[in-house]
């Protein structure tokens, strides 16, 4: 991923990203992708594993966690080295 990013940066004429920055972005994207989705909670309610009220609380919590991860990722994506 880092090598591809460096090639792209050179192709468009910008600074090459640091290995550490690309590593952070990849880890953040994986964290967001690995968060359980709402379909898991819906299946639990359908199969009566948990109550609908508990499921709603869990969906809200998961939504807030996802939103926080997305905000952090957007800040990291917008990071630019200071000239």
Secondary structure, 3 states (H helix, E strand, C coil): CHHHHHHHHHHHCCCCCCHHHHHHHHHHHHHHHHCCCHHHHHHHHHCCCCCHHHHHHHHHHHHHHHHHHHHHHHHHHCCCCCC
